[in-house]
Amino acid sequence: MSTELDEIRSRLDPDQYSFADGDRREHSQDWGTDDADAVSPDLVVWPECTEDVSAVLAAANERGVPVTPYAAGTSLEGNPVPARGGISLDLTRMDDVHEIRPDGLQIDVGPGIYGSEINDALEEYGLMLPSLPSSGNISTIGGMIANDAAGMKTVKYGEVADWLLEAEAVLPTGEVITAGSKAVKTSSGYNLLDLLVGSEGTLAVVTRLTLRLTGRPEQVAAGRATFADLHDATEAVFDAVRSGVDVAKIELIDPLSAEMANATLGTDLPKAPLIFLEFHANRNVEAEVAFCRTIFEAHDVESFEVARRNEEMADLWEARRELAAAVRAYDPDLSPHKPGDVTVPIDAFPEMVRYIKAVGAEHDLMIPCFGHAGDGNVHYSVLVDPDDPAMVAKGEDLSERIVERAIELDGTATGEHGIGLGKREYLATEHDEAAIATMRAIKRSFDPNGILNPGKIFPEESTPRE
Ligand SMILES: Cc1cc2nc3c(=O)[nH]c(=O)nc-3n(C[C@H](O)[C@H](O)[C@H](O)COP(=O)(O)OP(=O)(O)OC[C@H]3O[C@@H](n4cnc5c(N)ncnc54)[C@H](O)[C@@H]3O)c2cc1C
């Protein structure tokens, strides 16, 4: 491959590519990949404009060189890991705010900008991109769209992609297409924009995005509710969503996760089932808080505290954001085995959480649960000792049973993290053969030579993990 790579890099400035071990290693993993599963690219390339992306893809396509888009690398399923080597295409230099049109409620940005930087740029206009993942300050808008990311505010504002109007993208041939429209709705032709969403860099490389915006709420209130019983807490969430409480965040934290946060983050959370809440309104936010409190009282809530000072609210959400790190740090001998993000219809949320806790208890394994409860989304980690094969086998069995139960409940194996390498086996559990064949046909139509992020999403492609 070295001749092909030399030809490709000869089209770039010297500071736009690297064969150095350190750069290749940095692009060999994401946040969810173990060292053992890391795969180094042969070459890292940093494009600075659409033309750079186009030139690299066209040259790689002609020579059959794999290209894996890489942004901030915060994926949890190996999504940007270059499973077949080749080029890691790092989009983080394409991080410009191109234009803000405050009257049209729109912003044009490069794919490599962090979500929080978009909101920093919008602050002076009183506007915001409301929906971001919890990782919004460390991950890029291009990575969010490619993974179809969602977050704590999805229960009110939808997924990140619900705010995407138009995207410029480069096909493997180097041709540039524009998908979608700057109009807030369009019925014109096939919806190519939605095909790019969640495609994990396997169809095209997004180089510019137009996002829709909304005004910032004038009133914000955050709250924390404590329950004696986990089932009461999950039923309260279901009831609040079903009753139409206008809540902007509604997050579950189970007692085990609270204990792990206290042990590793220095928080002082009650070791009880907790629901963290946030409400947004332009007037009378109190009414919505009171409505929610009434519903929670019907489910025997033990305490319902409201924070209005910014610092109090920031502390509360900081603790929630750090939970994944707390779970990882809790016991150095235990690692999360296939941490999951199953998502079910809201009426099945109490059963999903009950099932995960029950299988954990049955097999004597710790499974902390937390997550975007209002979307029916549970983040869970089966904790196992990687040096104990019997325990790993049990963890494997439980992970499969949890996903199967989610699908039985009309849910999905992954609500927001995507399939990457880690969840390929579940594609066939969730979709029928004809649907998977249609997905493959779409992949072939965009990328007939299979150069874009090969080894991802589809189960039978061979990768170093097999
Ligand atoms: C602490 C933590 C909290 C998290 N919380 C959430 C959460 O609340 N919700 C959630 O949904 N996720 C969450 N995640 C997962 C992750 O942060 C998101 O999926 C994020 O959107 C990934 O963005 P990234 O910039 O890191 O992309 P990467 O991880 O670098 O790449 C993601 C995928 O996008 C592709 N890609 C990147 N850029 C482009 C482009 N321009 N064109 C085409 N393809 C591209 C890559 O090939 C890869 O397949 C969390 C992760 C961490 C570590």
The ligand as a Gaussian input file, in Angstrom:
#p B3LYP/6-31G(d) Opt

LIG

0 1
 C      -18.427000      10.679000      28.123000
 C      -19.222000      10.365000      26.873000
 C      -20.582000      10.676000      26.849000
 C      -21.331000      10.409000      25.709000
 N      -22.653000      10.746000      25.704000
 C      -23.383000      10.549000      24.586000
 C      -24.760000      10.925000      24.566000
 O      -25.331000      11.466000      25.505000
 N      -25.447000      10.679000      23.428000
 C      -24.860000      10.130000      22.323000
 O      -25.533000       9.978000      21.310000
 N      -23.557000       9.770000      22.326000
 C      -22.805000       9.968000      23.412000
 N      -21.486000       9.609000      23.414000
 C      -20.889000       9.013000      22.198000
 C      -20.162000      10.028000      21.259000
 O      -19.660000      11.110000      21.990000
 C      -21.074000      10.562000      20.154000
 O      -21.492000       9.531000      19.286000
 C      -20.412000      11.658000      19.303000
 O      -21.376000      12.209000      18.474000
 C      -19.233000      11.196000      18.452000
 O      -18.626000      12.358000      17.865000
 P      -17.055000      12.433000      17.558000
 O      -16.755000      13.803000      17.067000
 O      -16.271000      11.972000      18.718000
 O      -16.948000      11.425000      16.352000
 P      -15.992000      10.095000      16.114000
 O      -16.126000       9.248000      17.310000
 O      -14.629000      10.603000      15.799000
 O      -16.658000       9.518000      14.856000
 C      -17.971000       9.008000      14.909000
 C      -18.381000       8.352000      13.597000
 O      -18.615000       9.379000      12.651000
 C      -17.813000       9.215000      11.483000
 N      -17.506000      10.590000      11.096000
 C      -16.906000      11.553000      11.838000
 N      -16.899000      12.708000      11.162000
 C      -17.502000      12.477000       9.968000
 C      -17.799000      13.289000       8.827000
 N      -17.487000      14.586000       8.775000
 N      -18.423000      12.715000       7.770000
 C      -18.762000      11.404000       7.798000
 N      -18.518000      10.601000       8.853000
 C      -17.895000      11.137000       9.919000
 C      -16.647000       8.338000      11.940000
 O      -16.133000       7.562000      10.886000
 C      -17.334000       7.461000      12.975000
 O      -17.971000       6.378000      12.340000
 C      -20.717000       9.823000      24.557000
 C      -19.349000       9.515000      24.587000
 C      -18.609000       9.784000      25.727000
 C      -17.155000       9.444000      25.711000

